Amino acid sequence: MLKKLLLVLIVMGAIVLSLGVGTAVFSVEQFLVGSNTDRLILLSSRLPRTITVLLAGAGLSLSGLIMQSLTQNRFAAPDTVGTVDAARVGMLCGMIFFPGLSVVGKMTLSFLFAAAGTFLFLLVVNRLPFKSQMTIPLLGLMYGNILGGVANFFAFRFNVTQNLSAWMQGDFSLVIKGQYEGMYLIFLLFLALYFFADHFTIARFGKDAAKNLGLPFEAVLFIGTLFVSLTVAIILSTVGNLPFLGVIIPNLVSLRFGDNIRNTHGKVALFGAGFLLLCDVFSRSVIPPYEIPVETVLGVFGGGLFLWLLLKGGRPA
């Protein structure tokens, strides 16, 4: 309980930092006395950005937790099993065939392609007779590279490479009021984990063991795939790709608190939200008034933690 309270306090501190860091000068005193400029800065830019970062960090971390349960592999995540690359193909199709499509339309296409691509990969993986810790991530990276190669080819063919790259770059600098509200759909993932946490925990034992315990494994696989794909599509369409979160956060929490999803999913959400928010604050503080894309910061810190997990072997608590 004390550690969870400490985690909450760290996240709250990161929120305060996020609301105070930026190129425009923001004064709490002026905001409280009714300054229109400070009100505009807080409500139209700082607060939407902070909410978006929190939801993206929590959503991707929980998505990684679900993928690791469905594949029984600690290094599975949306960006290592092809979910992100499949969503990217869907976004590309929207750019090529429906250039006037709204953000919601692009999000829907990304969701459909991500769900289909992920479900196909999981069906193949669950038929493998032997699954080592490194087999699934390697297969996922190969699968993702195939999808990425197809996307790059058609992006080059139809001259939308620059547009696709801009969509894929993980960056929160353009998040403002009116452009982030779709992120609230990530709460559906939180509800799914609340109701199906025990199902996902049992799914960690594998298909045969889960069925022997009375779990409809295919149904859980389908539900998990839908919610993970929806989360990835929303985040990708709003802020771009954010690597490593789905891999490192669930493993770091598991090392300390174990594998019971009912007990750890709240900690995973808080840890992921706080970690991404601190990375975002760092990206805005290194070279003010400019900022580094948070994808770059995640690549450095997340990559280092991922290497540490590989060396440690991903052992649970």
C-alpha positions as CSV (number, residue, x, y, z in Angstrom):
1,M,0.0,0.0,0.0
2,L,2.8,2.4,0.9
3,K,4.6,1.7,-2.4
4,K,1.4,2.3,-4.4
5,L,0.9,5.6,-2.5
6,L,4.5,6.5,-3.4
7,L,3.9,5.7,-7.0
8,V,0.8,7.9,-7.0
9,L,2.7,10.8,-5.5
10,I,5.4,10.4,-8.1
11,V,2.8,10.6,-10.9
12,M,1.2,13.6,-9.3
13,G,4.6,15.3,-9.1
14,A,5.2,14.6,-12.8
15,I,1.8,16.1,-13.6
16,V,2.7,19.3,-11.8
17,L,6.0,19.4,-13.7
18,S,4.2,18.8,-17.0
19,L,1.7,21.6,-16.4
20,G,4.5,24.0,-15.6
21,V,7.0,23.2,-18.4
22,G,6.7,24.9,-21.8
23,T,7.7,27.7,-24.0
24,A,4.9,30.1,-22.9
25,V,5.2,31.6,-19.5
26,F,2.4,30.3,-17.3
27,S,1.5,31.7,-13.9
28,V,-0.7,29.9,-11.4
29,E,-1.5,33.2,-9.6
30,Q,-2.6,34.9,-12.9
31,F,-4.7,31.9,-13.7
32,L,-6.4,32.0,-10.4
33,V,-7.3,35.7,-10.8
34,G,-8.8,35.0,-14.2
35,S,-6.1,35.8,-16.7
36,N,-7.4,34.8,-20.2
37,T,-3.9,34.1,-21.5
38,D,-3.0,31.8,-18.7
39,R,-6.4,30.1,-18.9
40,L,-5.9,29.5,-22.6
41,I,-2.4,28.1,-22.1
42,L,-3.5,25.7,-19.4
43,L,-6.9,24.5,-20.8
44,S,-6.1,24.5,-24.5
45,S,-2.5,23.2,-24.4
46,R,-0.8,22.1,-21.2
47,L,-3.8,20.1,-19.7
48,P,-4.7,18.3,-23.0
49,R,-1.1,17.3,-23.5
50,T,-0.7,16.0,-20.0
51,I,-3.9,14.0,-20.2
52,T,-2.8,12.6,-23.6
53,V,0.6,11.5,-22.2
54,L,-0.9,9.9,-19.2
55,L,-3.5,7.9,-21.2
56,A,-0.9,6.9,-23.9
57,G,1.6,5.7,-21.3
58,A,-1.0,3.7,-19.3
59,G,-2.7,2.4,-22.4
60,L,0.5,1.1,-24.1
61,S,1.8,-0.4,-20.8
62,L,-1.5,-2.3,-20.3
63,S,-1.5,-3.4,-23.9
64,G,1.9,-4.9,-23.4
65,L,0.6,-6.7,-20.2
66,I,-2.3,-8.2,-22.2
67,M,0.0,-9.3,-25.1
68,Q,2.4,-11.0,-22.7
69,S,-0.5,-12.9,-21.2
70,L,-1.9,-14.0,-24.5
71,T,1.5,-15.2,-25.9
72,Q,2.9,-16.4,-22.6
73,N,6.0,-14.4,-23.5
74,R,7.6,-11.6,-21.5
75,F,9.0,-9.7,-24.5
76,A,5.7,-9.5,-26.4
77,A,4.2,-6.1,-26.9
78,P,2.3,-4.2,-29.6
79,D,5.5,-3.1,-31.2
80,T,7.1,-6.6,-31.2
81,V,4.2,-8.7,-32.5
82,G,3.3,-6.6,-35.5
83,T,0.3,-4.6,-34.1
84,V,1.9,-1.2,-34.7
85,D,3.0,-2.2,-38.2
86,A,-0.4,-3.5,-39.1
87,A,-2.0,-0.3,-37.9
88,R,0.5,1.6,-40.0
89,V,-0.7,-0.3,-43.1
90,G,-4.3,0.7,-42.3
91,M,-3.3,4.3,-41.9
92,L,-1.5,4.1,-45.3
93,C,-4.6,2.7,-47.0
94,G,-6.5,5.6,-45.6
95,M,-4.0,8.1,-47.1
96,I,-3.9,6.4,-50.5
97,F,-7.5,5.4,-51.1
98,F,-9.4,7.9,-48.9
99,P,-7.3,11.0,-48.8
100,G,-10.1,13.1,-47.4
101,L,-10.8,10.8,-44.5
102,S,-11.1,12.3,-41.1
103,V,-8.9,11.4,-38.1
104,V,-11.7,9.2,-36.8
105,G,-11.8,7.4,-40.2
106,K,-8.0,6.9,-40.2
107,M,-8.3,5.6,-36.6
108,T,-11.0,3.1,-37.6
109,L,-8.9,1.8,-40.5
110,S,-5.9,1.5,-38.3
111,F,-7.9,-0.4,-35.7
112,L,-9.3,-2.9,-38.3
113,F,-5.9,-3.6,-39.8
114,A,-4.2,-3.8,-36.4
115,A,-6.9,-6.2,-35.1
116,A,-6.7,-8.5,-38.2
117,G,-2.8,-8.4,-38.2
118,T,-2.5,-9.1,-34.5
119,F,-5.1,-11.9,-34.5
120,L,-3.4,-13.6,-37.4
121,F,-0.1,-13.5,-35.6
122,L,-1.5,-14.8,-32.4
123,L,-3.2,-17.7,-34.2
124,V,0.1,-18.7,-35.8
125,V,2.0,-18.3,-32.5
126,N,-0.4,-20.4,-30.5
127,R,0.0,-23.3,-33.0
128,L,3.8,-23.4,-32.5
129,P,4.9,-26.6,-30.8
130,F,7.8,-24.9,-29.1
131,K,7.9,-21.3,-27.9
132,S,11.1,-20.0,-26.2
133,Q,11.4,-16.5,-24.7
134,M,13.1,-15.2,-27.8
135,T,11.1,-17.1,-30.5
136,I,8.0,-14.9,-30.4
137,P,9.7,-11.5,-30.4
138,L,11.9,-12.6,-33.3
139,L,8.9,-13.9,-35.3
140,G,7.0,-10.7,-34.4
141,L,9.9,-8.5,-35.6
142,M,10.1,-10.4,-38.8
143,Y,6.3,-10.2,-39.3
144,G,6.4,-6.5,-38.5
145,N,9.3,-5.9,-40.9
146,I,7.3,-7.6,-43.7
147,L,4.3,-5.4,-43.0
148,G,6.6,-2.3,-42.7
149,G,8.3,-3.2,-46.0
150,V,4.9,-3.4,-47.7
151,A,3.9,-0.1,-46.2
152,N,7.1,1.6,-47.2
153,F,6.8,0.3,-50.8
154,F,3.3,1.6,-51.3
155,A,4.1,4.9,-49.5
156,F,7.0,5.4,-51.9
157,R,4.9,4.3,-54.9
158,F,2.1,6.8,-54.1
159,N,4.4,9.6,-52.8
160,V,3.1,9.7,-49.2
161,T,6.3,8.6,-47.5
162,Q,6.7,12.0,-45.8
163,N,3.1,12.0,-44.6
164,L,3.3,8.5,-43.2
165,S,6.6,9.3,-41.4
166,A,5.0,12.4,-39.8
167,W,2.1,10.3,-38.6
168,M,4.4,7.6,-37.1
169,Q,6.7,10.0,-35.2
170,G,5.9,9.9,-31.5
171,D,5.4,13.5,-30.6
172,F,3.1,15.4,-28.2
173,S,3.9,18.9,-29.4
174,L,0.8,19.3,-31.6
175,V,-1.7,18.0,-29.0
176,I,-4.2,20.8,-28.3
177,K,-7.8,21.0,-27.2
178,G,-10.1,19.5,-29.9
179,Q,-7.5,17.1,-31.2
180,Y,-7.0,14.6,-28.4
181,E,-10.5,13.7,-27.1
182,G,-10.4,10.3,-28.9
183,M,-7.8,9.3,-26.3
184,Y,-10.6,8.9,-23.8
185,L,-11.6,5.7,-25.6
186,I,-8.5,4.1,-23.9
187,F,-10.7,3.9,-20.8
188,L,-12.4,1.0,-22.5
189,L,-9.1,-0.9,-22.1
190,F,-9.1,-0.1,-18.4
191,L,-12.6,-1.5,-18.1
192,A,-11.7,-4.6,-20.0
193,L,-8.8,-5.3,-17.7
194,Y,-11.0,-4.7,-14.7
195,F,-13.6,-7.3,-15.8
196,F,-11.2,-9.8,-17.5
197,A,-8.1,-9.5,-15.3
198,D,-8.5,-13.1,-14.0
199,H,-9.1,-14.4,-17.5
200,F,-5.8,-12.9,-18.8
201,T,-3.9,-14.2,-15.8
202,I,-5.1,-17.7,-16.5
203,A,-4.2,-17.3,-20.2
204,R,-0.6,-17.0,-19.1
205,F,-0.6,-20.7,-18.5
206,G,-1.2,-21.5,-22.2
207,K,-4.1,-22.7,-24.3
208,D,-4.3,-26.2,-23.0
209,A,-4.0,-25.4,-19.4
210,A,-6.5,-22.5,-19.7
211,K,-9.1,-24.8,-21.4
212,N,-8.6,-27.4,-18.7
213,L,-9.4,-24.7,-16.1
214,G,-12.6,-23.9,-18.1
215,L,-11.4,-20.7,-19.8
216,P,-12.6,-20.0,-23.3
217,F,-9.1,-19.3,-24.6
218,E,-10.1,-18.2,-28.1
219,A,-12.7,-15.8,-26.8
220,V,-10.1,-14.2,-24.4
221,L,-7.7,-14.1,-27.3
222,F,-10.3,-12.2,-29.4
223,I,-11.2,-9.8,-26.7
224,G,-7.6,-9.0,-25.8
225,T,-6.7,-8.5,-29.5
226,L,-9.6,-6.1,-30.0
227,F,-8.8,-3.9,-27.0
228,V,-5.1,-3.8,-27.7
229,S,-5.7,-3.0,-31.4
230,L,-8.1,-0.2,-30.5
231,T,-5.6,1.3,-28.0
232,V,-2.7,1.2,-30.5
233,A,-4.9,2.7,-33.3
234,I,-6.0,5.6,-31.1
235,I,-2.5,6.4,-29.9
236,L,-0.9,6.0,-33.3
237,S,-3.5,8.3,-34.9
238,T,-3.2,10.9,-32.2
239,V,0.5,11.1,-31.3
240,G,2.4,8.5,-33.3
241,N,4.6,5.5,-32.3
242,L,5.9,5.2,-28.8
243,P,8.4,2.3,-28.5
244,F,9.4,0.0,-25.6
245,L,6.6,1.0,-23.2
246,G,4.6,-2.2,-23.7
247,V,7.7,-4.3,-23.1
248,I,9.5,-2.7,-20.2
249,I,6.8,-1.4,-17.9
250,P,4.9,-4.8,-17.4
251,N,8.2,-6.5,-16.8
252,L,9.5,-4.0,-14.3
253,V,6.2,-4.2,-12.3
254,S,6.2,-8.0,-12.5
255,L,9.7,-8.2,-11.1
256,R,8.5,-6.6,-7.9
257,F,4.8,-7.5,-7.6
258,G,4.4,-10.8,-9.5
259,D,2.1,-11.8,-12.3
260,N,-1.4,-11.6,-10.9
261,I,-3.0,-9.1,-13.3
262,R,-5.8,-8.4,-10.8
263,N,-3.2,-7.0,-8.4
264,T,-0.7,-5.4,-10.9
265,H,-2.7,-3.8,-13.7
266,G,-3.2,-0.6,-11.7
267,K,0.5,-0.4,-10.9
268,V,1.3,-1.0,-14.5
269,A,-1.0,1.8,-15.6
270,L,0.5,4.2,-13.1
271,F,4.1,3.3,-13.8
272,G,3.6,3.6,-17.5
273,A,1.8,6.9,-17.3
274,G,4.4,8.4,-14.9
275,F,7.4,7.1,-16.9
276,L,6.1,8.5,-20.2
277,L,5.2,11.8,-18.5
278,L,8.7,12.2,-17.1
279,C,10.2,11.4,-20.6
280,D,7.9,14.1,-22.1
281,V,9.0,16.6,-19.5
282,F,12.6,15.7,-20.2
283,S,12.1,16.2,-23.9
284,R,10.8,19.7,-23.3
285,S,13.5,20.7,-20.9
286,V,16.7,19.7,-22.7
287,I,17.0,22.4,-25.3
288,P,14.3,25.0,-24.5
289,P,12.4,26.6,-26.1
290,Y,12.6,23.7,-28.5
291,E,11.8,20.1,-27.7
292,I,13.0,16.6,-28.7
293,P,10.4,14.2,-29.9
294,V,9.4,12.0,-27.0
295,E,10.0,8.9,-29.3
296,T,13.7,9.7,-29.2
297,V,13.8,10.0,-25.4
298,L,11.9,6.7,-25.1
299,G,14.3,5.1,-27.5
300,V,17.3,6.0,-25.2
301,F,15.8,5.3,-21.8
302,G,13.4,2.6,-22.9
303,G,16.1,0.9,-25.0
304,G,18.5,0.9,-22.0
305,L,15.9,-0.7,-19.7
306,F,15.0,-3.2,-22.4
307,L,18.7,-4.3,-22.6
308,W,18.8,-4.6,-18.8
309,L,15.7,-6.8,-18.9
310,L,17.3,-9.0,-21.6
311,L,20.4,-9.4,-19.5
312,K,18.4,-10.1,-16.4
313,G,16.3,-12.7,-18.2
314,G,12.9,-11.3,-17.5
315,R,12.5,-13.4,-14.3
316,P,9.2,-12.7,-12.4
317,A,9.0,-11.9,-8.7
